[in-house]
Amino acid sequence: MSDAGLGEEEVAFRDSVRAFVDRRIVPNATRWDLEERYPRELFQEAAALGWLGIGFPEEVGGSGGGSVLYAILCAELARGSAAVALGLYVHTALAASAILHLGSAEQKARHLPEALAGKRIGCWAYAEPGAGADIACVRTRARRTGEHYVIDGAKLYITNSPFADFMVVVAQTDPARGLKGMSIFVVDRDTPGVRVSAPFRKLGMGASEMAEIVFEGVRVPAGNRLGTEHLGFIEALQVLTLGRVASAGFGVGLGRAALGEALRYASTRMQGDAPITRHQFVRFTLADMATRIEAAWRLALHAARLIEAGGDYDCAASMAKLFATETCSHVCERALHLCGAQGYMRESAAQRFYRDCKVLEIGEGTSEIQRETIFRHLSRQAGKWV
């Protein structure tokens, strides 16, 4: 793939991540998937290379950079293992980023240096049994009692929760106000009343660990609240900007991995005295896969650059996320098809890619939500066209 449009420093960064992924992740990704175990040592390894600190200022332990570098990181990590990329993303772009943007100076100093060093891992505790795309349906309560809040409720499908040291928790502090009554708290794992279930077994993303968190009378200091009381979640939605671009990066990286596996297999799978690439169907399928991935990557980079420029990126991010994740599903299915019986074996990378891809269309806003966002943008522009 060309990666056209990347600057010299961006290419150098991509190459450094690519070398690490080829050496450290690709040879182990299938084993981690089969073991259903997240390689937690990678947090500190990534931190030592400065990757956990991308987008964070140096004074809190960050390494600078912005959305483009983060998109490159997501794409390259997902090429090795989408599950590994997901765990690092949840820790940095959700849990730690919420603290960066909403936390006080004291809260940043207390949490971020160790988080960005990979010594304390975070998770984003938002989703619930009845609250996914409909964010107003959160039922977890946080009641103010003097200088503390008492949290009761449950969070479901929380990535990193089986081993997270701290949780960034979304809870209702004024249920009568709906979306405008939701606050955010940092909760340490060892706080009394916090219970984490055994890790769930999933169709894909085997190396990514996910569980349910239950809060029963969990007392946290008022100083653990991030942002404005009742409005913290709305404030978070305004600053946690990387989700859709990161998802697009995951789709591109996973799609590239699937394309590479299909191309390798088709070039070496002999039928008679020639590889199966002699068939036009195989050649055209590979060409279409490559074209879609290239287009997805350009959409992702465009959205990332808009974020860095401070422009209106909302529609561009939704387009990138929608196209890249649906492209990834198509490419992974075609790769499995081309790899035939060998691709269907549990030890094959092709079947892992196929199992991993679908969740990208669901997380960070489903494809339907992205289409709604794009249509709203179109409707606002309609008056300019008539």
Number of C-alpha atoms within 10 A of each C-alpha: 9 7 14 10 11 15 10 9 10 15 16 12 14 18 14 14 21 20 12 16 20 15 12 13 21 18 12 15 23 20 14 20 21 14 11 20 16 21 17 15 10 16 22 19 14 18 21 14 14 16 24 28 29 23 20 22 13 12 11 19 21 21 19 14 15 16 23 26 23 23 27 29 26 28 31 29 27 28 28 26 31 30 27 28 24 23 25 25 23 20 27 27 23 23 24 29 22 26 26 24 17 20 24 16 11 9 17 19 16 14 19 25 19 15 26 28 22 24 14 18 26 30 28 25 28 22 22 20 13 14 15 19 14 10 15 17 17 24 19 22 22 27 16 16 11 8 10 17 22 19 26 20 18 23 26 20 19 23 25 27 28 21 19 17 17 25 24 24 23 25 28 29 24 19 19 9 13 15 20 18 19 28 26 30 28 26 22 16 19 10 13 13 16 19 15 20 13 13 20 17 13 14 12 20 27 27 24 27 26 25 20 22 23 19 20 15 17 18 22 21 16 16 15 18 25 27 21 15 18 21 20 23 27 17 19 20 10 9 14 15 19 23 19 29 31 29 31 35 34 32 38 34 29 32 34 25 27 28 25 17 22 27 20 12 20 21 15 12 14 13 10 7 6 12 14 19 19 13 11 10 11 17 14 12 17 21 13 12 22 18 13 19 25 20 15 27 26 17 22 32 25 18 30 27 17 17 21 13 11 8 10 11 19 17 19 23 30 28 23 29 33 26 24 34 30 21 24 33 24 17 31 31 19 21 29 24 16 21 20 14 10 16 22 16 12 12 14 16 21 29 22 27 29 25 17 24 26 20 15 25 24 16 14 20 19 19 20 12 15 23 16 14 18 18 13 13 14 12 11 9 11 10 8 7 5 5
